Amino acid sequence: MKPIQILPQPNPEVLPFYQSPAACGFTSPAADYLQETLSLDQLLIRHPAATFFARAQGRSMEGAGIFDGDILIIDRSLSPKDGDVILTLLDGELIVKRLIYRNNKPELHSEHRDYPPVKLDSEQEITVWGCGD
């Protein structure tokens, strides 16, 4: 039996990446060594100067794969378009919703059946802080 190998603590900015796929069925006789590093910044963030993180709260976006406590990557350089998930400041509250246009009017939709759409009107103060990518 091979002894267990302990890898050194990774640099938090550059994480180890194994190119050999991780089998979800039968084990693979593939090589079990580190082949390169992976920067999550390079993989997940296209516009670093315009990107920030926010933590999701609540259940309204579960249908979009966004769960309570998830960390969201928000890119302020993207222009929101119909169907995008956006982070917006609506009447002083930060919310995450899907932007949908109905009859050329914007609505904010949840991805959970228990939460109705927010139909925007001229009385509401709304600022889009960014989009997910």
N, CA and C atoms as an extended XYZ file, in Angstrom:
399
Properties=species:S:1:pos:R:3:atomname:S:1:resname:S:1:resid:I:1 pbc="F F F"
N         0.845       -1.177        0.000 N   MET     1
C         0.000        0.000        0.000 CA  MET     1
C         0.892        1.242        0.000 C   MET     1
N         0.567        2.197       -0.854 N   LYS     2
C         1.317        3.444       -0.926 CA  LYS     2
C         1.006        4.304        0.292 C   LYS     2
N         2.007        5.007        0.834 N   PRO     3
C         1.711        5.926        1.929 CA  PRO     3
C         0.902        7.115        1.417 C   PRO     3
N         0.120        7.724        2.283 N   ILE     4
C        -0.666        8.901        1.920 CA  ILE     4
C         0.280       10.083        1.775 C   ILE     4
N         0.142       10.789        0.672 N   GLN     5
C         0.989       11.949        0.418 CA  GLN     5
C         0.236       13.215        0.809 C   GLN     5
N         0.851       14.029        1.613 N   ILE     6
C         0.265       15.308        2.007 CA  ILE     6
C         0.870       16.389        1.120 C   ILE     6
N        -0.002       17.100        0.407 N   LEU     7
C         0.465       18.179       -0.455 CA  LEU     7
C         0.698       19.429        0.379 C   LEU     7
N         1.659       20.252       -0.006 N   PRO     8
C         1.884       21.502        0.729 CA  PRO     8
C         0.681       22.420        0.612 C   PRO     8
N         0.536       23.333        1.567 N   GLN     9
C        -0.554       24.305        1.529 CA  GLN     9
C        -0.431       25.137        0.257 C   GLN     9
N        -1.513       25.268       -0.505 N   PRO    10
C        -1.439       26.030       -1.753 CA  PRO    10
C        -1.384       27.526       -1.500 C   PRO    10
N        -0.820       28.220       -2.458 N   ASN    11
C        -0.884       29.672       -2.483 CA  ASN    11
C        -2.353       30.017       -2.690 C   ASN    11
N        -2.971       30.887       -1.875 N   PRO    12
C        -4.403       31.162       -2.008 CA  PRO    12
C        -4.787       31.785       -3.348 C   PRO    12
N        -3.821       32.326       -4.071 N   GLU    13
C        -4.135       32.941       -5.360 CA  GLU    13
C        -3.982       31.960       -6.516 C   GLU    13
N        -3.196       30.898       -6.328 N   VAL    14
C        -2.972       29.910       -7.375 CA  VAL    14
C        -3.139       28.539       -6.740 C   VAL    14
N        -4.187       27.845       -7.108 N   LEU    15
C        -4.518       26.557       -6.503 CA  LEU    15
C        -4.065       25.404       -7.382 C   LEU    15
N        -3.779       24.241       -6.777 N   PRO    16
C        -3.377       23.088       -7.583 CA  PRO    16
C        -4.529       22.613       -8.462 C   PRO    16
N        -4.189       22.113       -9.635 N   PHE    17
C        -5.198       21.619      -10.569 CA  PHE    17
C        -4.714       20.304      -11.160 C   PHE    17
N        -5.496       19.264      -10.988 N   TYR    18
C        -5.181       17.959      -11.545 CA  TYR    18
C        -5.889       17.840      -12.882 C   TYR    18
N        -5.119       17.656      -13.955 N   GLN    19
C        -5.731       17.585      -15.280 CA  GLN    19
C        -6.427       16.253      -15.514 C   GLN    19
N        -6.014       15.233      -14.812 N   SER    20
C        -6.653       13.935      -14.941 CA  SER    20
C        -8.063       14.045      -14.365 C   SER    20
N        -9.094       13.630      -15.115 N   PRO    21
C       -10.456       13.775      -14.603 CA  PRO    21
C       -10.670       12.939      -13.348 C   PRO    21
N       -11.570       13.389      -12.496 N   ALA    22
C       -11.925       12.660      -11.283 CA  ALA    22
C       -13.112       11.757      -11.602 C   ALA    22
N       -12.887       10.445      -11.556 N   ALA    23
C       -13.919        9.481      -11.921 CA  ALA    23
C       -15.084        9.543      -10.943 C   ALA    23
N       -16.293        9.531      -11.474 N   CYS    24
C       -17.491        9.510      -10.636 CA  CYS    24
C       -18.120        8.116      -10.641 C   CYS    24
N       -17.485        7.192      -11.320 N   GLY    25
C       -17.967        5.818      -11.361 CA  GLY    25
C       -16.851        4.913      -10.898 C   GLY    25
N       -16.310        4.126      -11.814 N   PHE    26
C       -15.210        3.235      -11.474 CA  PHE    26
C       -13.904        4.019      -11.434 C   PHE    26
N       -13.001        3.590      -10.584 N   THR    27
C       -11.728        4.291      -10.476 CA  THR    27
C       -10.928        4.152      -11.749 C   THR    27
N       -10.075        5.145      -11.993 N   SER    28
C        -9.258        5.183      -13.190 CA  SER    28
C        -7.800        4.964      -12.816 C   SER    28
N        -7.044        4.233      -13.643 N   PRO    29
C        -5.623        4.052      -13.354 CA  PRO    29
C        -4.784        5.251      -13.789 C   PRO    29
N        -5.422        6.411      -13.991 N   ALA    30
C        -4.712        7.600      -14.466 CA  ALA    30
C        -3.673        8.047      -13.447 C   ALA    30
N        -2.700        8.772      -13.929 N   ALA    31
C        -1.635        9.302      -13.070 CA  ALA    31
C        -2.237       10.180      -11.980 C   ALA    31
N        -1.671       10.078      -10.772 N   ASP    32
C        -2.218       10.846       -9.659 CA  ASP    32
C        -1.233       11.900       -9.181 C   ASP    32
N        -0.812       12.734      -10.094 N   TYR    33
C         0.124       13.783       -9.721 CA  TYR    33
C        -0.349       15.118      -10.263 C   TYR    33
N         0.116       16.159       -9.613 N   LEU    34
C        -0.219       17.515       -9.983 CA  LEU    34
C         0.422       17.869      -11.319 C   LEU    34
N        -0.380       18.408      -12.252 N   GLN    35
C         0.160       18.721      -13.562 CA  GLN    35
C         0.306       20.213      -13.818 C   GLN    35
N        -0.485       21.032      -13.171 N   GLU    36
C        -0.371       22.470      -13.348 CA  GLU    36
C        -1.104       23.164      -12.219 C   GLU    36
N        -1.128       24.475      -12.252 N   THR    37
C        -1.871       25.235      -11.256 CA  THR    37
C        -3.061       25.903      -11.930 C   THR    37
N        -3.982       26.329      -11.113 N   LEU    38
C        -5.204       26.932      -11.610 CA  LEU    38
C        -5.482       28.194      -10.802 C   LEU    38
N        -5.633       29.296      -11.465 N   SER    39
C        -5.995       30.545      -10.804 CA  SER    39
C        -7.496       30.740      -10.959 C   SER    39
N        -8.212       30.764       -9.846 N   LEU    40
C        -9.658       30.978       -9.917 CA  LEU    40
C        -9.969       32.361      -10.473 C   LEU    40
N        -9.101       33.336      -10.207 N   ASP    41
C        -9.297       34.666      -10.786 CA  ASP    41
C        -9.303       34.590      -12.313 C   ASP    41
N        -8.341       33.877      -12.881 N   GLN    42
C        -8.256       33.781      -14.340 CA  GLN    42
C        -9.408       32.969      -14.913 C   GLN    42
N        -9.855       31.967      -14.188 N   LEU    43
C       -10.931       31.099      -14.680 CA  LEU    43
C       -12.300       31.759      -14.574 C   LEU    43
N       -12.555       32.475      -13.487 N   LEU    44
C       -13.902       32.959      -13.197 CA  LEU    44
C       -14.122       34.449      -13.405 C   LEU    44
N       -13.047       35.226      -13.491 N   ILE    45
C       -13.204       36.681      -13.533 CA  ILE    45
C       -12.591       37.237      -14.812 C   ILE    45
N       -13.453       37.810      -15.666 N   ARG    46
C       -12.969       38.381      -16.928 CA  ARG    46
C       -12.553       39.832      -16.790 C   ARG    46
N       -13.171       40.569      -15.878 N   HIS    47
C       -12.896       41.997      -15.711 CA  HIS    47
C       -12.597       42.275      -14.236 C   HIS    47
N       -11.363       41.986      -13.788 N   PRO    48
C       -11.040       42.111      -12.360 CA  PRO    48
C       -11.344       43.478      -11.754 C   PRO    48
N       -11.073       44.542      -12.475 N   ALA    49
C       -11.282       45.883      -11.917 CA  ALA    49
C       -12.758       46.192      -11.696 C   ALA    49
N       -13.641       45.470      -12.378 N   ALA    50
C       -15.077       45.738      -12.271 CA  ALA    50
C       -15.828       44.628      -11.542 C   ALA    50
N       -15.116       43.718      -10.901 N   THR    51
C       -15.738       42.540      -10.303 CA  THR    51
C       -15.658       42.582       -8.782 C   THR    51
N       -16.748       42.148       -8.140 N   PHE    52
C       -16.770       42.017       -6.692 CA  PHE    52
C       -17.589       40.784       -6.324 C   PHE    52
N       -17.567       40.425       -5.061 N   PHE    53
C       -18.282       39.254       -4.569 CA  PHE    53
C       -19.392       39.691       -3.632 C   PHE    53
N       -20.453       38.898       -3.596 N   ALA    54
C       -21.559       39.126       -2.657 CA  ALA    54
C       -22.062       37.752       -2.215 C   ALA    54
N       -22.624       37.684       -1.022 N   ARG    55
C       -23.159       36.418       -0.524 CA  ARG    55
C       -24.673       36.412       -0.714 C   ARG    55
N       -25.180       35.337       -1.312 N   ALA    56
C       -26.620       35.186       -1.530 CA  ALA    56
C       -27.315       34.890       -0.209 C   ALA    56
N       -28.532       35.406       -0.082 N   GLN    57
C       -29.335       35.136        1.100 CA  GLN    57
C       -30.753       34.835        0.655 C   GLN    57
N       -31.303       33.743        1.119 N   GLY    58
C       -32.681       33.400        0.803 CA  GLY    58
C       -32.789       32.297       -0.237 C   GLY    58
N       -34.036       31.970       -0.589 N   ARG    59
C       -34.321       30.825       -1.458 CA  ARG    59
C       -34.884       31.209       -2.824 C   ARG    59
N       -35.064       32.483       -3.092 N   SER    60
C       -35.809       32.880       -4.288 CA  SER    60
C       -35.112       32.560       -5.609 C   SER    60
N       -33.812       32.253       -5.597 N   MET    61
C       -33.107       31.983       -6.849 CA  MET    61
C       -32.615       30.535       -6.953 C   MET    61
N       -33.165       29.647       -6.143 N   GLU    62
C       -32.728       28.250       -6.155 CA  GLU    62
C       -32.882       27.593       -7.523 C   GLU    62
N       -33.908       27.964       -8.271 N   GLY    63
C       -34.112       27.401       -9.603 CA  GLY    63
C       -33.020       27.766      -10.589 C   GLY    63
N       -32.255       28.804      -10.275 N   ALA    64
C       -31.124       29.223      -11.110 CA  ALA    64
C       -29.812       28.669      -10.560 C   ALA    64
N       -29.908       27.810       -9.531 N   GLY    65
C       -28.699       27.234       -8.947 CA  GLY    65
C       -28.003       28.154       -7.966 C   GLY    65
N       -28.701       29.161       -7.474 N   ILE    66
C       -28.151       30.090       -6.486 CA  ILE    66
C       -28.839       29.783       -5.161 C   ILE    66
N       -28.042       29.328       -4.183 N   PHE    67
C       -28.591       28.883       -2.909 CA  PHE    67
C       -28.144       29.799       -1.777 C   PHE    67
N       -28.912       29.784       -0.700 N   ASP    68
C       -28.616       30.586        0.483 CA  ASP    68
C       -27.179       30.345        0.930 C   ASP    68
N       -26.411       31.419        1.042 N   GLY    69
C       -25.024       31.321        1.478 CA  GLY    69
C       -24.010       31.240        0.352 C   GLY    69
N       -24.456       31.033       -0.886 N   ASP    70
C       -23.527       30.982       -2.017 CA  ASP    70
C       -22.802       32.316       -2.174 C   ASP    70
N       -21.584       32.233       -2.681 N   ILE    71
C       -20.838       33.452       -2.998 CA  ILE    71
C       -21.021       33.734       -4.480 C   ILE    71
N       -21.495       34.941       -4.774 N   LEU    72
C       -21.767       35.349       -6.152 CA  LEU    72
C       -20.610       36.189       -6.674 C   LEU    72
N       -20.309       36.020       -7.939 N   ILE    73
C       -19.315       36.850       -8.617 CA  ILE    73
C       -20.093       37.829       -9.486 C   ILE    73
N       -19.946       39.106       -9.183 N   ILE    74
C       -20.710       40.146       -9.870 CA  ILE    74
C       -19.757       40.997      -10.707 C   ILE    74
N       -20.086       41.138      -11.984 N   ASP    75
C       -19.269       41.928      -12.909 CA  ASP    75
C       -20.024       43.201      -13.260 C   ASP    75
N       -19.514       44.329      -12.812 N   ARG    76
C       -20.174       45.619      -13.056 CA  ARG    76
C       -19.979       46.118      -14.477 C   ARG    76
N       -19.044       45.523      -15.230 N   SER    77
C       -18.782       46.004      -16.592 CA  SER    77
C       -19.775       45.451      -17.607 C   SER    77
N       -20.546       44.453      -17.239 N   LEU    78
C       -21.503       43.856      -18.167 CA  LEU    78
C       -22.797       44.662      -18.189 C   LEU    78
N       -23.353       44.832      -19.362 N   SER    79
C       -24.649       45.500      -19.495 CA  SER    79
C       -25.743       44.454      -19.398 C   SER    79
N       -26.670       44.612      -18.465 N   PRO    80
C       -27.717       43.591      -18.305 CA  PRO    80
C       -28.637       43.560      -19.514 C   PRO    80
N       -29.000       42.339      -19.897 N   LYS    81
C       -29.941       42.159      -20.998 CA  LYS    81
C       -31.025       41.173      -20.575 C   LYS    81
N       -32.040       41.085      -21.360 N   ASP    82
C       -33.183       40.217      -21.072 CA  ASP    82
C       -32.703       38.800      -20.754 C   ASP    82
N       -33.112       38.276      -19.609 N   GLY    83
C       -32.766       36.921      -19.209 CA  GLY    83
C       -31.562       36.813      -18.286 C   GLY    83
N       -30.824       37.906      -18.088 N   ASP    84
C       -29.649       37.883      -17.211 CA  ASP    84
C       -30.048       37.867      -15.742 C   ASP    84
N       -29.217       37.236      -14.928 N   VAL    85
C       -29.346       37.337      -13.480 CA  VAL    85
C       -28.557       38.573      -13.069 C   VAL    85
N       -29.211       39.447      -12.306 N   ILE    86
C       -28.581       40.706      -11.927 CA  ILE    86
C       -28.632       40.904      -10.414 C   ILE    86
N       -27.690       41.699       -9.932 N   LEU    87
C       -27.733       42.205       -8.562 CA  LEU    87
C       -28.151       43.652       -8.679 C   LEU    87
N       -29.224       44.003       -7.997 N   THR    88
C       -29.755       45.347       -8.128 CA  THR    88
C       -30.104       45.926       -6.762 C   THR    88
N       -30.024       47.207       -6.653 N   LEU    89
C       -30.472       47.921       -5.469 CA  LEU    89
C       -31.864       48.434       -5.801 C   LEU    89
N       -32.858       47.865       -5.153 N   LEU    90
C       -34.255       48.220       -5.418 CA  LEU    90
C       -34.846       48.809       -4.150 C   LEU    90
N       -35.184       50.083       -4.209 N   ASP    91
C       -35.744       50.783       -3.048 CA  ASP    91
C       -34.893       50.573       -1.796 C   ASP    91
N       -33.569       50.640       -1.972 N   GLY    92
C       -32.652       50.541       -0.843 CA  GLY    92
C       -32.276       49.140       -0.407 C   GLY    92
N       -32.767       48.113       -1.100 N   GLU    93
C       -32.467       46.725       -0.730 CA  GLU    93
C       -31.739       46.027       -1.881 C   GLU    93
N       -30.616       45.364       -1.559 N   LEU    94
C       -29.900       44.576       -2.574 CA  LEU    94
C       -30.643       43.279       -2.815 C   LEU    94
N       -30.957       42.999       -4.075 N   ILE    95
C       -31.632       41.753       -4.416 CA  ILE    95
C       -31.012       41.145       -5.672 C   ILE    95
N       -31.117       39.825       -5.769 N   VAL    96
C       -30.668       39.083       -6.944 CA  VAL    96
C       -31.914       38.538       -7.622 C   VAL    96
N       -32.082       38.867       -8.879 N   LYS    97
C       -33.246       38.416       -9.646 CA  LYS    97
C       -32.851       38.253      -11.107 C   LYS    97
N       -33.740       37.617      -11.864 N   ARG    98
C       -33.560       37.503      -13.311 CA  ARG    98
C       -34.319       38.654      -13.971 C   ARG    98
N       -33.646       39.382      -14.837 N   LEU    99
C       -34.252       40.495      -15.554 CA  LEU    99
C       -35.012       39.946      -16.762 C   LEU    99
N       -36.313       40.209      -16.789 N   ILE   100
C       -37.170       39.753      -17.889 CA  ILE   100
C       -37.953       40.959      -18.399 C   ILE   100
N       -38.007       41.111      -19.716 N   TYR   101
C       -38.818       42.172      -20.309 CA  TYR   101
C       -40.128       41.570      -20.804 C   TYR   101
N       -41.243       42.137      -20.346 N   ARG   102
C       -42.582       41.757      -20.806 CA  ARG   102
C       -43.226       43.014      -21.387 C   ARG   102
N       -43.606       42.959      -22.641 N   ASN   103
C       -44.187       44.120      -23.320 CA  ASN   103
C       -43.280       45.349      -23.190 C   ASN   103
N       -41.989       45.131      -23.380 N   ASN   104
C       -40.963       46.180      -23.307 CA  ASN   104
C       -40.837       46.824      -21.928 C   ASN   104
N       -41.367       46.184      -20.890 N   LYS   105
C       -41.244       46.693      -19.531 CA  LYS   105
C       -40.425       45.697      -18.709 C   LYS   105
N       -39.426       46.204      -17.939 N   PRO   106
C       -38.593       45.293      -17.156 CA  PRO   106
C       -39.325       44.763      -15.921 C   PRO   106
N       -39.095       43.485      -15.658 N   GLU   107
C       -39.592       42.842      -14.447 CA  GLU   107
C       -38.432       42.074      -13.832 C   GLU   107
N       -38.479       41.890      -12.527 N   LEU   108
C       -37.470       41.109      -11.826 CA  LEU   108
C       -38.120       39.811      -11.363 C   LEU   108
N       -37.601       38.695      -11.880 N   HIS   109
C       -38.206       37.396      -11.603 CA  HIS   109
C       -37.333       36.559      -10.683 C   HIS   109
N       -37.987       35.890       -9.763 N   SER   110
C       -37.335       34.905       -8.918 CA  SER   110
C       -37.281       33.598       -9.689 C   SER   110
N       -36.522       32.661       -9.164 N   GLU   111
C       -36.454       31.325       -9.747 CA  GLU   111
C       -36.977       30.326       -8.715 C   GLU   111
N       -38.121       30.698       -8.111 N   HIS   112
C       -38.768       29.853       -7.115 CA  HIS   112
C       -40.249       30.167       -7.174 C   HIS   112
N       -41.073       29.165       -7.212 N   ARG   113
C       -42.511       29.374       -7.417 CA  ARG   113
C       -43.203       30.139       -6.292 C   ARG   113
N       -42.593       30.187       -5.111 N   ASP   114
C       -43.208       30.879       -3.981 CA  ASP   114
C       -42.992       32.390       -4.001 C   ASP   114
N       -42.227       32.890       -4.973 N   TYR   115
C       -41.908       34.314       -5.020 CA  TYR   115
C       -42.416       34.906       -6.330 C   TYR   115
N       -43.357       35.845       -6.254 N   PRO   116
C       -43.903       36.439       -7.486 CA  PRO   116
C       -42.914       37.419       -8.118 C   PRO   116
N       -43.093       37.694       -9.418 N   PRO   117
C       -42.236       38.685      -10.085 CA  PRO   117
C       -42.443       40.078       -9.489 C   PRO   117
N       -41.396       40.889       -9.593 N   VAL   118
C       -41.477       42.290       -9.180 CA  VAL   118
C       -41.657       43.099      -10.458 C   VAL   118
N       -42.824       43.692      -10.604 N   LYS   119
C       -43.089       44.532      -11.770 CA  LYS   119
C       -42.679       45.946      -11.407 C   LYS   119
N       -41.733       46.459      -12.155 N   LEU   120
C       -41.161       47.769      -11.843 CA  LEU   120
C       -42.052       48.887      -12.341 C   LEU   120
N       -42.110       49.960      -11.559 N   ASP   121
C       -42.838       51.148      -11.999 CA  ASP   121
C       -41.965       52.380      -11.801 C   ASP   121
N       -42.419       53.500      -12.299 N   SER   122
C       -41.615       54.726      -12.278 CA  SER   122
C       -41.408       55.266      -10.863 C   SER   122
N       -42.176       54.787       -9.890 N   GLU   123
C       -42.039       55.243       -8.512 CA  GLU   123
C       -40.876       54.568       -7.787 C   GLU   123
N       -40.416       53.451       -8.303 N   GLN   124
C       -39.366       52.698       -7.623 CA  GLN   124
C       -37.990       53.203       -8.014 C   GLN   124
N       -37.100       53.185       -7.038 N   GLU   125
C       -35.722       53.573       -7.285 CA  GLU   125
C       -34.914       52.289       -7.484 C   GLU   125
N       -34.324       52.142       -8.671 N   ILE   126
C       -33.584       50.920       -8.993 CA  ILE   126
C       -32.225       51.271       -9.590 C   ILE   126
N       -31.191       50.563       -9.132 N   THR   127
C       -29.852       50.709       -9.660 CA  THR   127
C       -29.292       49.308       -9.862 C   THR   127
N       -28.893       48.970      -11.078 N   VAL   128
C       -28.280       47.677      -11.342 CA  VAL   128
C       -26.817       47.762      -10.950 C   VAL   128
N       -26.406       46.889      -10.032 N   TRP   129
C       -25.021       46.874       -9.570 CA  TRP   129
C       -24.141       45.978      -10.434 C   TRP   129
N       -24.742       45.048      -11.145 N   GLY   130
C       -23.954       44.188      -12.025 CA  GLY   130
C       -24.687       42.912      -12.368 C   GLY   130
N       -24.018       42.100      -13.178 N   CYS   131
C       -24.574       40.848      -13.674 CA  CYS   131
C       -23.666       39.692      -13.294 C   CYS   131
N       -24.267       38.527      -13.252 N   GLY   132
C       -23.468       37.312      -13.174 CA  GLY   132
C       -23.043       36.966      -14.580 C   GLY   132
N       -21.995       36.210      -14.703 N   ASP   133
C       -21.505       35.877      -16.041 CA  ASP   133
C       -21.381       34.385      -16.196 C   ASP   133
